[in-house]
């Protein structure tokens, strides 16, 4: 992965095999992009949180607010808060998504 705005045409070979240049990678659960923007990671965690929230709402027949609130706190909130110090949002679009 190449970081920064300047691109270079460096080719890296290991054992005769050329390594591809990646635009993003996942390390310890955080998606890091080549421009170091957290937008790709925020989009990923928001989609995971929406999927899990939808599963919770479909799983419970009862609409007891305390039960659903507890389920959201236990199953959705940790997804959104995982490693938040490293991917803290600074764009309005990412803040609205979270």
LINRA-V129511 format. One line per field, one symbol per residue. ss: DSSP state (a for helix, b for strand, c for the rest). phi: phi as a letter, one per 30 degrees, with the letter a starting at -180 (. if undefined). burial: # if it has 24 or more other C-alpha atoms within 12 Angstrom, else .. A space follows every 50 residues. Layout:
ss: ???
phi: ???
burial: ???
This chain:
ss: ccccccccccccbbccbbcccccbbbbccbbbbcccccaaaaaaaaaaaa aaaaaaaaacccccaaaaaaaaaaacaaaaaccccccccccaaaaaac
phi: .ccjddcbcdcccbiicddddcdabcbhicdccdchddeddddddddddd dddddddddcddcdddddddddddccedddcdhdddcedbcddddddd
burial: .............................####...##########..#. .##..#...............#..##..##......#.#........#
